[in-house]
C-alpha cells in the first residue's frame, strides 16, 4: 500500500528516500549514520553564515593592515577584533581569485594557451605571481621570508 505523499512523488519514509538519487533526498530524511564521517564535520560549517560589513575605506584599510601585520586573513583579524575564536591550525598560504569564462579567454590569449586549458592557465598565472613577488623590493621579500620562517617554527613547536 502506498501513501498519498509517496504517490505524488514525495518521500513518505526513510526507506523510500534510500531509492532516490542522493541530490533529491530531503535533508530531514538523511540519517546521520549514513553520512560519511569525513563529511560530518563539514555539516557545522554549512550552518555558518557569511556576514558582510558595509564600512568606509578607512575601516577597511585599518583591518586589512592589522591582518597583514599579524600575518592573518582579514576574516581571522575580524574574528579577533570581535573576540571570537580563531582556528589555531596553520592554513596553507594561498591567494584566491574568481575567474569568469571571459577571464580565462583573456588569460589564455595572454599566455598563448587554449582558454579551456584551465590548469595550464592557473600554472602560468602562479608563475606571474611568483615573478611579481621576486620583483618587489628586498625589504618586502625579507618580511615574507620572516613570516614564513615564523609560521614554520610555530608549526614545529605544536
PyMOL commands that set and color helices and strands:
alter all, ss='L'
color gray80, all
select helices_A, chain A and resi 4-7+14-17+22-24+27-29+32-34+37-46+57-69+74-81+101-110+118-135+138-156
alter helices_A, ss='H'
color red, helices_A
deselect
rebuild
show_as cartoon
